[in-house]
Amino acid sequence: MDRQMILFQSPVMGVRGLQGFVGSTCPHICTVVNFRELAEHHRSRYPGCTPTVVVDAMCCLRYWYTPESWVCGGQWREYFSALRDFVDSFASVGIKLVFFFDGMVEQGKRNEWVKRRLKNNREISRIFHYIRSHREQPGRNMFFIPSGLAIFTRFALKTLGQETLCSLKEADYEVASYGLQYNCLGILGEDTDYLIYDTCPYFSISELCLESLETIMLCREKLCESLGLRVADLPLLACLLGNDIIPEGMFESFRFKCLSSYTSVKENFDKKGNIILAVSDHISKVLHLHQGEKKLEEMLPLGPNRALFYKGVASYLLPGQSSPWFFQKPKSLIMLDKQVISMSSDPESKQEVPICTEPESKQGVPMCTEPESKQGVPMCTEPESKQEVPMCTVPESKQEVPMCTVPESKQEVPMCVEPEPKQEVPMCAEPESKQVPMSKEPESKQEVPTCAHPEIKQQLPVETDSDFNLEVPMYAHPKIKEDNPMDMDSEIKQQVTLVSDPEILKVARMHHVQAESYLVYSIVSSGEIECSNTLEDELDQALPSQAFVYRPVRQRVYTLLLGSCRDDISASLAVKEWFVYPGNPLRHPDLVRPLPMIIPGGTPSLKSLWLNQEPAAQARRLDALLACFNLSSSRDELLAVESPLRALCCLLIYLFVQVDTLCLEDLHAFVAQALCLQGKSTAQLVDLQLEYISPRAVQLGSLLVRGLTTLALVNSACGFPWKTSEFMPWNLFDGKLFHLKYLQSEKGYSVEALLEQNRSWLTRFHNLKAVVCKACMKENRRIVGRGHWSSHHTGSRTHDHDQWRRY
């Protein structure tokens, strides 16, 4: 198997053209490694420190989802089993995994997010066209991940006992920071940005063989050798080529100018490969001549894009790092995107990271001093000279500060000197995070000591630069801050948030970072949320988009979280929703206003929902959850339903009230699949065969799963009245099984046949059906068979997109 060919079949992320360039032009930077051997080498080098791999989970979803069926709504039992196998494989060789998920879309990357969502829309249109034409699932070349896969993967990993974190910005920066700070074995993902960050080694998830634990390591130092660059030049190269911040077309003319003057064009390389070589050549032979003497805007055609370009370069600088390309006095600082960036003019400001250390190699820069050893002075290696540079100690802080030599002066200057901090941090320990109590299911978490960088744990001083005029506090992940993660008063006060209570913001932030909630922190902090693509047929006018079906629920959540229907908040308040649905060009967000909600006893405060530990508080949380779905009148009937079918009933009642084209056959299929799922093993689900694929059933499956993600939002906002296991899809829904029951119900199968002649399920089926039908009748919604439909059915009570934009 050709590893390098397989490596570059996954979607492009990060630096434009770099992924293909590495695969075709610089394959020598890819080295086959074995995680078992890497872990053994790490343990021998750092006794007492657990080998840790930090995982960019968003890059791995396509790899993890191995079930053959993917259009029917998701094979969640199979997927959960695949995740367990993944975790167990690393645990068997003593490797700890830390998973990061994207928690926010940064404003600077919104355009790129929109561009990808619109591209996904076109892919989804092709998928439904194929299904209508062939009545079967397309091949894996058209694979699209099931709706809700990212959010439910978080919960699955936490269920499996894994440390799972959600970012406060896009995850790649926090992944790189964590990997550097905790001396991780490496980063596992599929994003060329990890070749640009000066952090721990980068491993390919698409090349991972789980049985042997072999994959490919991509070495940034070897990449630099091939391009004639230094590691500190890579952020500059990335921005000139284009990335998620800098549009690819911004420097297109500059790149072609470099190409026209490049004298070493390789005839056997493609055009993009030669452009990368030409731009690298320009950096090394032209820009290096004036480095430290001229500003970037004097050497590059930045024009009006100057600030954006500086922001792009700075986005790759991890805490404690500086760039030689920022023309400033040493130790002056700027603020960009919640991050303090040293503007030192030193040519290199490398952390002590062995970027590309082979298991056999005895060379490399030590990351930390072994606990047993009291001796040894850490050394900082200068790439050009290959000489070791001694560390200096700041008397006040008792901490060592790496020294690097400026070529022009040959003098040693300290990097990121900070005299104030006087705290000492143990070398092989992870900071513990104290949690604010919030009524929810307890989770057992084991903390394994990991080697840490004491020097990186310092808080950098906050200053501003007049050129950039960005007054944003430095960002540090609560999990990896030196101080208490809940001690964030000053940072929260500097943010413009929709909720002003700092205690509520702390709780919301903590549960967001620990991947225990969904969308809540985004709502209370920025008032802006997003939802990616869903498998929806734009040609099916009878079924509305999930974005509109569940909007009333979200609007009631906004009332709960923002209190906008009270006198102390402006009635004009609206949440910005970036939700993907057919016909939405995503030029701007939909402005969605809170919707009044009726809760017995009145709308409770967030403090009473989130912080009150009295027994009666749990009942109030449940009342709030049901009110968000407008189901308060069916409280007693729903409480009588056993878990986990209670959550399914809640969703089915809501769906059938909202969407009037759902019929009795649909209800039978949903309930029958949930009951039959309880009695089937994963192997039996794998063996299910479908006669054909129905595009309507595909959309119904996605609609239900999006309902489960909405339930995750509501449960988070209400203080976790239900355990997360009650609405996890692997306990409630199987896409292929639902599709089978849908086809059978459409053909007129009897209830007994739908239940596979299992008489013990018959009573439960009729009880569940009765709960749904009774609740719907309270809303004047009578569920009838498809044969009773009349021509006036328009599709739903939420089908008019223009109507909903008014909220």
N, C-alpha and C positions, 0 to 999 in steps of 0.2 A: 504494500500500500504506500502510495506517495504521500508522505505526511504534509509536505509543503503545498501540494495541490489542494488537499482537503482543508488546510488551514485557512485558505482565503476564499472559501465558498460562502461564508457567513456574511450577514449584512455589514456594510461598511460603517464604522463608527470612528470618530476621532479625526486624525489629520488626513486631508484629502490626498488620495493617491499613494499614501505611504504603505498601506497594507499590501497592495498589489506589487509595489516596488520591492518590498522585502521578499515577497514570494518568488518574483521572477528575476530580480537583479542582484539581490544580496541574500541568497539562501544560506550563506555561511554564518549569518548571525543567529540562525535557528539551531539549537543544540538539543538533542534528545536527552532527557533527564528522567530519573526515576525518583518518585517522592519517598519511597522507602529508604533509598540511599541518602537522599538529601536530609531526611529527618535524623538518620543515624549520625551523619556528619555534624549536624547542628547540635545534637545532644552531647557529642564528644567535645565540641568546641565551647559550648555554653552549658556546663552541668547545672542541673536544676531548673533550666528554662525549657518550657514546653514548645516544641516546634509548632508554629502557627502559620496557617495560610489564610490570608484575608481574601474573601470572595466577593467579586462584583456580581451580585446575584442577577441583576437585570441583563447582564451579558450572557448568563448561563441558562436562562429560561428555555431557549430553543434546544439546548443540549439536554436539559433534564427531561423535557417532555418527549418521552420515547413511545407512548402508545400510538398504535397505527391509526386509530380514529381520532380526528381533531375537529371536524366540522359540526359535530352533533351537540356541542356544548361542553365537552371535556370528559375524559375518562379519569375521574378523580381518584378512584381507588388505585388504579394502575399507577397514576402519577405519584401518589403518596408512597407507594411501594418503591418506586424508582428513587425518590428522594432519600428514603431510608437506606437503600443499598449504597447510595452515594456517600452518605454520612458514615455508614458502617465501614466502608472501604478505607477511609482516611483514619477512622478511629482504630482500626486494626493495626496500623503502623504507628500509633501514638501521635498523630497529628491533630491538633485542635483547629477547628474551622470557625471563622468569624464572618458572618454574612452582612453585607451592606445592600440596602435598597434605596433607590431614588425616593426622596421625600418631597422635593420641591422642584419646580421648573424655574430656573433663574430667568429674570427678565431679559438678560442679554442673550439667552438661548431660546427665547420664545419663538422667534422667527424660524429657527431650525426645527423646533418641535412641531410647529404648524406645517412646515414643508414635509416632514415625515408622515404626519397624520393624513395629509391630502394624498400623498403617494400610497399610503395604506388603503385609502378609500378606493383608489383605482384598482388595487390588487383585490379588494373584496368584491368589487363589481365583476371582475373576471372570474372569481370563484363562483359566484351565483350564476353567472352566464354558463359556466361549465356544468354546474349542477342541473340547471334547467335543460341543457342540451343532452347530457349523458346520464342523468339520474344516478350519479355516483360521485363519491368524493374525489377531488382532483389528486394528482400525485404529490409527492413530498416537495417537489420543486415549487409548488404553489402554497406551501404550508403557511398557516397563519395561527399564531398562538391563541388558544381559547380565551374568551373574555374572563377577566378576573384572575388570570393566572398569577400575576405578580403579587396581588394582595393576599391571595390564599396560600401562596408559597411561603410568605412571611409566617403565617399562622402554622403552617405545616412544620416548618423548621423549628419553631418555638415548641410545638408539641413534641418534636423529636429531641428536645433538650438542648438545642443549639443556640449559641449567642447570636442574636439577630438584631441589627441596628438599622434605623431609618435615618437618612441624611437630612440635614437642614438646608442643604443646597444639593446640586447634582452629586451623585454618589462618587464619581471618579476622584474628585479632590479629596474627599474624606477617606476613601480607600487608600489612596497614595499616602496621605498623612498618617493614617493608622499603621500602614505597613512599615513606614520609616520609623515612627516613634517607638513601636513595640518590637523592632528588630525581627519582623516576621520573615518566615522562610521565603515568602514571595506573595505575589498577587495572582489570583486565578481569574481570568476574564477573557474578553475578546474586544479590545479597544486599543488602537494604536496610540492614544494619549498616554498609556502606561509606558510607552517607549520614550516619551518626552519628559515626564516627571522624573526628577532625580530622587528615586526611592528604591525600594527593595526589588529583587528580580521579578520579572513578568512571565507568567506561564499561560499557555493557550488552553482554554477550556474545550475548544472544538477538536483539539488533537489528543485530548485525554483518553487513554484506554483504562477503564476502571478496573479491569481484571489484573493488569500488570502495574497499574499506577504510573505508567509512563506518559509523558507529554513532551511538548517542545518549550524550551526556554528561549525567549527572544532577548538578546543582549544589546542594551543601548550603547555600551562602550564599543562593541564591535561595529555597530551601526555608525558611530562617530568615526571610527578608523576608516570605514569605507567612504565616508563623505568628506573626510579631512576636517572635521569639526570637533569641538569640545562638547561635553555634556551641557554646559551652560549655554551653548548656542542653539540647542534643540528647540526651546520655546520660540526663539526668533524664527527659525526655519518653519515651525508648525504654523505660525501666524502668516508667514509669507505664502505658504502653500494653501492655507485656508483650513478652518476647523469649525467647531460648533459655535464659536464666537465671531470669527472673521469670515464673512462670506467668500466663497471660492473665487468669485469674479472680481473682488475688490483689487487684487494685485495681478490680474491676468496679464495686463500689458507689461508690467514689470518683469513677470516671469518669462515672457517671450523675448523681452529685451536681453535678459540674462542668457537665454537659450541661443540667441543670435550671435552673442559674443563668446559663447562657450566653444573652446577649441578641441574638446575631447569627446565630441558626440559619439556615442556607441551605436553603430549601425544595427546591431542585433538587439538593442533595447527599444522598448516602445516609447512613444512621445512623452508620456507622463514620467517615465523613468529618467529620461534625459533632462526633463525640466527640473526634477529633484536634484540631479547631479549638477545642473547649471546654477541653480539658486544656491546650493551648498558651496559651490566653487566661488560664487560672488561673495558670499559671507566670509569665507576663509582668506580670499586673496585681495578683496577690496575693502570690505567693512572692517576687518581686523586691523587694517593699517591705521584707521582713525578711531579705534575703540578707546574710550576714555578721553578723547579730545573733542569729539563732535557728538551732538545729540542725534538720536535716531532720525528725527525729522530733517536733519541736515544731510543725512546719507541716504534716506529712502523717501519715495514719493508718497508720504503719508497724507498730506493735504488735510481736508476736513476730518479725516478718519484717524487723526493722531491719538485722541483720547481712547478710542475703541481699540486701536492697535496696542497701546500701552496696557490697556486692560487685558487684552488677549495674552500678551507676554506674561503679565503678572499673575494670570490665572494658573500658571504652572508652577509658581513658586510656593513651596510648602512652608509652614511656620519655621522661622529661623533661617531661611534661605534668602539669598540676594541674587541680583542679576548684574553682571558686568556691563550690560547694555543700557542700564539706566544711568544717565549722565547726571550724577548728583554728588554732593560731598559725602564722604563715608559716614555711615551711621544715621543719616537723615532718613526719615521714613515717610511713606505715603500710605494712604488707605484706599484699597480697591476691593469691592465686593466683600465687605465684612472681614477683611484680611489685612494684617499689617505686613508690609513688604519692605525689607531692608533695601535701601537704594545704594548700597556700598558699591564703590567703583572697583573693588577687588575683582580680578579676572575670574576667579573661581571661589565659590562659597559652598563647597561640597560638604554634605553631612557624611558622617563616618559610615558609609553603606557599601558593602561589597556587592556592587551592582551585578557583576557577572563572575561569580566564584564557582568553579567546577567542584564537584564533590571530592575529586582526587587532589585538587590543588591545596597547598598549604599556605598560599598567599592570600592576602586580603587585609582589609583594615578592620581591626576589632571593633565590634559594635558596643560591647560593654565589658566591664571587668568582671571576672568570675567572682562569685561571692566569697570563695575561700581566699582569694588572693588579695593582699593589701598593697601589692606593689604594681608597678607598671605605669608608664605614662602614655596615654593614648596618642596616636600619631595621626596627622592629616596628610594624605598624599596628594601632591600636586600632579595632575595628569601629564603635563608636558615634561616635567623634570623627573618624574617617577621618584622624587626624593621625599623622605618623610619630614614633615614639618612639626616641630614640637608644639604642644598645647601650653597656653599660659593660664595661670590661675588668677582670678580676680579676688583680691584679698577680702573685700567686704562680703562677697557671696560664697567664698570657699568653693566655687565651682570652676571647672576647667573650661576655658574658651579656646576653640581651635584658632590657630594662627595660619594665615596664608600670605604668600609673598606677592607683592605687586611687582611685575616685571620691570617697570620703568625705574622704580626706586630701589628695588631689591631689599626693601624694608618689610619687616613683618608687621602686619596690622591685625588687630583682633576682629573677629567676625561676631556680630550681634552681641556685643558686650552689654551686660545688664548687671549693674552693681547692687541693685536693691534686694533681689530675692535672697533669703537666707535659709530657706527650707531645704532640707535634704530629702531626696526621694529614693527609696530602695531600688536597687538595680534590677531585681527580678520579681517585680510585683505589679499587679494591675490595680489601679485605683478602684476603690469600692464606691459604688453610687448608692446613696441613700434614697429610698423611695418614699414619696408621700402616699399615705394609705388611700386607697380608692377601692371601694367594694367591687371585687371581681374575683375570679377564680385564682387560687394561689398557684404560683409556678415555681418549681424547684430549679435553681440555677447553680451550677457549679462553676466556680472561678478557678481557673488553672493559672498559676503564675507564669508570666511571660516576660522576657527580657525587655527592658524599657530604656529609653534615652533620658537620663535625668536632665541633660542640658536643654532638651527640647520642651520640657514641661514648664519652663519659665513663661510668665506672661510678658509679652513685649510691650514697650511703652506705646501709648497711643498718641500720634501726632498727625498733622495734616500737611498736605502739600498744596501750595497755592495754585499750581498749574492744573491740578486735577479737581480740587474743590469738592472732594467726596468725603462727607462727614459720616463715615460708617464705622461702627466699632469692630474691633478685630474679632474674627470668628474662631472659636475653638470648640470642638465637639465635646458635649458634656461628659461623654464617656471617658474622654482622654484629657480632661482638664485637671490641673493640679488641685484646684480647690473643689469644694463641695459642688456637685452638679446642680444643686438646687439654689446655690448662692448666686443668682443671676439678676439681682435687682437692678444694678446699674445698667446692664446690657438691655434689659427689657424696657427700662425707662427711656432709652434712646431710640427705641423702635416706635414707629407709628402703628399702633394696633387698634383693632375695632373693639377689643375688650381691654378695659383699663386696669382691672384688678390684677396686680402682679402675682398674687397667690394662685389665681386661676390660670394665668399664663404659664406659671412654673409647672403646674400639674399637667396642663395640656402638652407643654413641650417635653416633659419627661416621658409621658406615655407615647408621644410621637417618636422620640429617639429610640425608645425601647421596642418599637414596632408593635405596640399593643393597641393602638387606635388607628383610625382611618379618616383622613381629611379634617379632623376636628381642629388640629393646631393651625392648619392653613386658613381655616375659616376665622378663628378668633384672632389670629395674628395679622394676616394680610387681607382677609376677605376675598380671596381669589383661589379657585380650585379648578382642576381639570380632570377630564376622563377621556381616555384614549379610545381607539376604534373598537367597535363591536361588530360581530358578523350579522349584519342587517341587510336585507334585500331592498335596495332603493326603488325597485319596480313594484314592490308589494305595497299598495296604498292602503290595504286593509289593516295592516299591523303598524302601529306607530313606533317611532324610535324609543329605545329605553330612556334616552335623555329626557323625553317629555313624559313618559309614563311615570317615572319616579320623581319628577320635579316637585310635585306637591309635598312629597315626603321631605325632600331637602329643604323646601321653604319653611316647613314647620320646625325642622332642625335649626334653621337660621334664627327663628323666633326664640327657640330654647337657648341657643348659644349667645345670641347678640341682644336679646331682650328688646327687639326693635318695635314691638307693639306696646311697649310701656311708655309712659309719659316722658321719661328722662332721655329717650333716644329719638333721634330724628326719624320721622316716618318715611323719609326719602332714601334711607339706607338701602343699599343693594349689594349683593354678592356677585362678583365677576365669575361667570362660569365659562370655561373653555371646554365645552362638551362637543365631541364629534358626533354628528348625525348627518344623514343624507341631505344634501342641499346647503349645508352650512360651510361657507367659504373660509371661516375662521379669520376674517380680517380684524375682528374685534370680539371681545367676550360678550355673551348675553348678560345683561344686568337683571338679576333675579331678586325680587324683594321678598322678605319674610311673609309668611302666611299665618293669619291668626289660628290658634289651636285651642281646643277646649280640653282641659284636664280637670277631673274632679278635685275640688279644693283649690284650684287656681294653678297658674304656672309656677313651678318651684324655681328657686335660684340655683345657679350652678354649684354654689358651695353646699347647699343641702343635698344635691344629687351626687356630688363628687367626694365630699369630705365628711358627711354625716355618717357615723358608724352605728347609729341606733337601729334596732331591728325594724322599726316602722319605715325607715328610709328606703329599704329595699322595695317595699310596696309602692312607694312614690316613684321610684325609678321605673318600675314596670308600667305604672300608669302613664308615665311620660312616653315610654316606648310605644305603647299601644295608641296613644294620642297622635303620635307622629304619622301613623298609618291610618288615622281616623277610625280606630277599631275599639274605642273605649266601651261602646255599647255591647261588644261581644267578649268582654273580659272573662266572664265566668265560663263561657263555653270553651274559650281557648285554653284557660288554665286546666280544664278537664282533660285536654289532649296530652298524651304522654310525649316526653322528649325523645328524639329530636323532631318529631312530626309537628310539634306545636309551631315551630318557626315556619315550616312549609305551609301550614294552614294559614298563618298570618299573611304570608306572601300571596297565596292563592286567592284569598278573600280580596285583598287589595287589587290584584291584577284583574280579577273578573269584574270588579266594580268599575275599574278604570277603562278597561278595553272591552267594548261591547260586542266585538266580533269573536271573542273567545266563546266556545260552545261546550256543550255537555261532553262531547267526545274528547275535547282537550282536557277537561277536568278529570275524566276517567283515566286518561293516559298519565297525567301528572301523579295522581294518587296511586295508581297501580304500580308505576315504576318505583315509587318511594317504598311501598310495602314489599315488593319483590326484591328490592335491593338489600333489605335486611337479611334475606336468606341466601344470598349468593356470595361465593368466594371471589377473590380477584381473578383466579384462573377461569372461573365460569363466565365472568364478564368479558374477559379477553376473547373467549371462544364464540361470543354472540355474533351471529351473521345477519345482515340486513338485506332484504330483497332489493331495495332501492333507497335513494336518498331524496327526501322531500325538502325543498327550499323553505317551506313554511315551518316545518318542524325544526329545521336548523335555526331559524330566527327565534322560535319559541324557546328552544334550549338556551340560547344566549340571553334571552329576556329574563328567564328565571334566574340564571347565574348572576346577572347584573342586579337582580333583586336581592340576592344573598349579600353582594357587596354593599348595597344600600342598607341592608340590615346591620352590617358591620359598622357603618357610619352611625346609624341610630343608636345602636348598643353602646358605642363609645361615647356619644354625646350625652346619653342618659345615665352614665356612671356604671355601665356593665350589669344590668339586671339579669341578663342571661349569660351563661357560660359560652365561650366561643365555640365549643364543640357542638352546641345546639344548632348552629347554622353553617357548619363547615360542609362543603359540597360532597366530600367523600362519605359523609354520613347520611346525605339526603338525596343525592342526584348522581346519575350516571348517564352521560349523553347518549351512548349507544342503546342502553336499555330503555330510555325514554323514547328514542326514535322508534324502537321496535314496538313499544306499546302504542305509540301514536299511529303507526301504520296499521296495527291490529284494530285499534278503536275506529279508525277511519273506514275500515272494511266492515264494521258492524259486529265485531267479536262481542260475545257476551261477557259480563263481568267475571264469571267463573273462568272463562278462557283467558281473560286478561291477567287473572291472578294465578294462572297455571294450575288450576284445579286445587289450589290449596285452600281448603274450607276454613282453616283457622284464621285466614286473613279476610274472609268475607265480611264478618261482623265489623272489623276495624275499618274496612273500606267504606261500608255504608255509614258508620259513625262519622268518619272524616268528611265524607261527601255531605252529610247532613249539616255539619258545622259550617262548612263553606256556603252551602245554599241558603241556610237560615240567615247568616250574616249578610249575604248579598241582598236578600229580600228586604232587610231593614233599610237598604239603600235603594229600594224599588228596582233592583236588578234581578230579573228572573233568568236563570241559566237554562237554555233550551238546546235541543239537538240541532245539528246543521240543517236538517230538513225543514225546520221551522223558521229559518231566516227569511226576512223580507228585504225588499230592495232598499229600504231606508237606512239600513245599517251602513254607517260611514266609516267605521274602523275603530273609533274609540272616542272617549270623552276628552282625549288629549291630542287629537290628530291635527289641530290647526296650529302650525308653527308660529304664525304671526300673532295669534292670540296669546301665546305664552311669552313672547318677547316683551309684552307690556309689563311683566312682573319684575 
